[in-house]
């Protein structure tokens, strides 16, 4: 992954989720997450960076397992010919992982 890809993903996530200042962003110690460009992005959005200790892969294992399952079940072995095709699938993912709205929370509450 490149720094640009990570920063673009952060921008997209912020536009979708509107995180509050002080959010803790936890990742492994990949060089893209330690880059100046990415740390500048975190400061811009007033996020706090948290990284795994070297050799400690277990603290983020649950999240990685979840996203691996999501990718396997929603994308499968699909190969995209263009970025536009991939973006269509990305919209499906966002529909699955959309932030809760008041109406959605009310429906979840009423379902109980």
Buried (B, 14 or more C-beta within 10 A) or exposed (E): EEBEEBBEEBEEEBEEEEBEEEEEBEBBEEEBBEBEEBEEBBEEBEBEBEBBEEEEEEEBEEEEEEEEEEEEEEBEEEEEEEEEEEEEEEEEBEEEEEEEEEEEEEEEEEEE
